[in-house]
């Protein structure tokens, strides 16, 4: 099968992580994959050399690309045939430019939108596309998507996990020049600053149980901030990023625990970091917020500093419930491997390819993008209780029930 996918790639973000996990799984299954990725304006975001099947041919949409001039090369979108065209996180893409070539794409192949947006976008261009299928990660997304798209077009396919890849802690520490006799708390990524308020607590623990707060980030401001903090908290081991996924797993193998703090978001969210890291055999200590509400024993949740300290010491002491969490995480990762999630997408693609053929002309598309779609925009915002532009809710239209991809392991 020839699959084209428009998505971020090889950068530190949840969209890229999802695309890479399923995209590389498709390649390994023998499918012909082409990635149409944005030209990243900040080269520090690139974590490794692009795969041979990646083509960077546009910049992100306004508000996402910074001060860079917009670029959109239409040729890769329309000149080659494909069996299915996949789009990841439409909201951040150059929707106006993409809208000009979209009718040609849809005339040639089915189109699938993968939702990363946490609520109805305010940009009206988002609502000017007609998709053959819309994929979301769980029921929470479906609850707002059903006010935007026909429910029979909504499919639930869970977020994939990086495969199980365990390692030896002492060997990893030796390779990374880390001490063998200290507890290591791993803190990495663009959000390392979120863990600063734990430093006084960690300092008290360090006074009796020597530890290392291993911090890796590619964000210059956060690196400089932790450089200053090191003068106060000498247990900080600061290293520059970005790091590849293989390097990330070496650090996870070397660590006693990965700390992930995220405040509750006013949107539907998942933690791509959790899905990326659960397969390493390293406990995940996470804040009990809606980023992790679809996970249970697979991660170790805490509320407040007192509970944080209690859970951290339990991890250091390798208590029974920590081992149970690691066992649950391994099962979850196995059930949500890139191959299994990638196969669910392929099943969807096959079903779309067998649909009754249809011809989509530029004139049909123009008629589609009129008052009916503007009504959809208003309805979506009106039915979103968190929207600042919501008006009186309109009468809800009954639709067919959604098609739900089976999430159980094969």
Secondary structure as GFF3:
##gff-version 3
##sequence-region A 1 410
A	DSSP	beta_strand	2	6	.	.	.	ID=ss1
A	DSSP	alpha_helix	14	28	.	.	.	ID=ss2
A	DSSP	beta_strand	32	38	.	.	.	ID=ss3
A	DSSP	three_ten_helix	43	45	.	.	.	ID=ss4
A	DSSP	beta_strand	54	58	.	.	.	ID=ss5
A	DSSP	alpha_helix	75	78	.	.	.	ID=ss6
A	DSSP	beta_strand	84	88	.	.	.	ID=ss7
A	DSSP	three_ten_helix	90	92	.	.	.	ID=ss8
A	DSSP	alpha_helix	95	108	.	.	.	ID=ss9
A	DSSP	beta_strand	110	114	.	.	.	ID=ss10
A	DSSP	three_ten_helix	124	127	.	.	.	ID=ss11
A	DSSP	beta_strand	133	136	.	.	.	ID=ss12
A	DSSP	alpha_helix	139	145	.	.	.	ID=ss13
A	DSSP	three_ten_helix	151	153	.	.	.	ID=ss14
A	DSSP	beta_strand	154	156	.	.	.	ID=ss15
A	DSSP	alpha_helix	169	175	.	.	.	ID=ss16
A	DSSP	beta_strand	183	188	.	.	.	ID=ss17
A	DSSP	three_ten_helix	192	198	.	.	.	ID=ss18
A	DSSP	alpha_helix	199	208	.	.	.	ID=ss19
A	DSSP	beta_strand	211	217	.	.	.	ID=ss20
A	DSSP	alpha_helix	220	229	.	.	.	ID=ss21
A	DSSP	beta_strand	236	240	.	.	.	ID=ss22
A	DSSP	alpha_helix	245	254	.	.	.	ID=ss23
A	DSSP	beta_strand	257	260	.	.	.	ID=ss24
A	DSSP	alpha_helix	272	277	.	.	.	ID=ss25
A	DSSP	three_ten_helix	278	280	.	.	.	ID=ss26
A	DSSP	beta_strand	283	287	.	.	.	ID=ss27
A	DSSP	beta_strand	300	302	.	.	.	ID=ss28
A	DSSP	alpha_helix	304	316	.	.	.	ID=ss29
A	DSSP	alpha_helix	320	335	.	.	.	ID=ss30
A	DSSP	alpha_helix	338	353	.	.	.	ID=ss31
A	DSSP	alpha_helix	362	368	.	.	.	ID=ss32
A	DSSP	alpha_helix	371	382	.	.	.	ID=ss33
###
